[in-house]
Amino acid sequence: MHLTHRPVQPGDIPVICCFPQGPDELFYMFPKATYPLTPLQLSDAIAQRSASIVVEGQGLVLGFANFYKAEHGGVCALGNLVVAPAARGHGVARYLVQCMINLAREQFAARELWVSCFNHNTAGLLLYPQLGFVPFGVEERQTWDGTRVALVQMKQVLG
């Protein structure tokens, strides 16, 4: 499948809101949001973040991500990453993360790109090391229903 990326547009927001298929998936994507994800919650997050992009394939929006931290010459931190359910397992997340790595380098001249991944997010935990991310910390967090989880922090040096 041929993939492209572009900045998010207002018309993409309702589509992206349908990607998380339950409270757990939404928690992986956007821990502060409440399920179901609403256009207002997502729009507010986009307004507070940097470099919000979508991935398209075959004329459809298939993925979304942004930076919740974007320091020029410092650290960028990847957030709100989500892939459309029908597009999972087809390289969309890999392409999306690679786009964000390039944005961190080119737009922000970042030295490091950080990503955080919850311990139940097996797909993310397996993907990020393949793309050059190395774990550097673990924090205890609570899910939307109060369950204890581990947030694995990873980074990639971009120098």
N, C-alpha and C positions, 0 to 999 in steps of 0.2 A: 504494500500500500504506500502510495506517495504521500508524504506528510509535509505540511508547511506550518508556519506560525506567524502570528500577528498580534498587535495589542488588542486587549479585550475591548469589546464595544457593548453599549447598553443592551442591544438585542440578544447578546450572548448570555446575559445573566440568568434569565429564566431557564435556559437550557442547562447551564452548569448546576443550577439548584436541584435538578433531577438526578445528578450523578450519584450522590451518596445514597446507598440503598437501605439505610437504617441508621439508628443512632450511633452504632459502633463505627461505621464507615465515616460518618460525619465527624466523629471525634478524632479519627486519624487525620482528616483533612483540616479541621477547623475546631479545635477543642473548646473554644469559648462559645460556639454557636449552639443553638437548641434545634433539635430535629422536629419537623422537617426544616431544611434550610430554606429561608425565604429570600426573595430578591433584595429586601431591605437589609438583612444581615450581611449578605454578600456584598452589596453596594457599599455599605459602611466599611467593611474590611478593605475593599479595593481603594477607597478614598484615603485610608490610613497607611497604605502600603505602596511599594514601588514595583515597576516593571511587570504589571499584571498582563500575562499573555495567554492566548489560547492556541491549541494545536488543531489544525483542520486536516481532514482526509476525506476524499470523495464528497466534498462540499458540506461536510458536517463538522461541527465542533466536537472534538474527541477528548480534549484535555485542557487543563487550566492550572496555572501556578503563578506565584509572585514572590517578592521578597518582603518579609516583615521587618527586616533590618537591611539597610543599604548604605554603608559608609564608603564614601569615595576614598580609595586608597587603603581601605581597611577590610572589614568583614561584611559580607552579604549573607543573609540567612534565608533559606528557602522555606516557603510556607504555602498553605492552601492548595497543595498539589492534589489533584484528583483526575481520574480518567473515567470516561463514559463506560458503563458496565459492558456494553457490547464490544468495546474496543480493547478491553483488558487482555493481556497476553499476546498482543500484536505489535509490541515495540513502541507504543505511544508514550509510556512513562519514560522509557530510556531516551527517546527523542526529546521529550519535554525537559528532562533534567539536563541533557546536553545543551539545549537552547539556553537554559538558565545559567549554566556554567559559562557559556559564551557571553551572555549579557553581563554577568558579574565582571568578567575580564574586560570587555570592550566598553561598556557604558559606565562602570564604576571603578575600573582599574583596581578591583578588589584583590587583596593578598590571599584571602581565604574565603571559601564558601562553606557554610555550615548547614546541616540538615538534622532535624530531630525526628525520630521514628519510634513509635510505641511498640512494646515487645510483642503484642498480638498481630502487628502488621508484618506478617511473614514476607509478603511480596516486596515491601520496601526494604526490610532488613537484608534480603538477598540481593536486591538490585543495587543499592548504594555502594557497597564495597566493590562490585563489578565495575562501577564507574569511577573508582579511585578514592572513595570516601573511607576514612579510618575512624573507628570509635575513639572518643576521648573523654567520655563521661556518661554517667547514668544518674537520673534523678527520679525520685518517687513522685508520682502524680496520682490523681483520682479521676476515674472516668465519670461520665454523666450520671451513673447510678451509684457512685461512691466506691467502686471496686478499685483496689490498689493496682497500679500498673507501673512499669518501668519505662521511662523515656530515655532512649539511647541517643546520645548526641554524637554526631560524626562531622568530620570536616575534611575538606580537600584543600591543600595548599595550591594556589594558582600561579605562584611565581615562576 
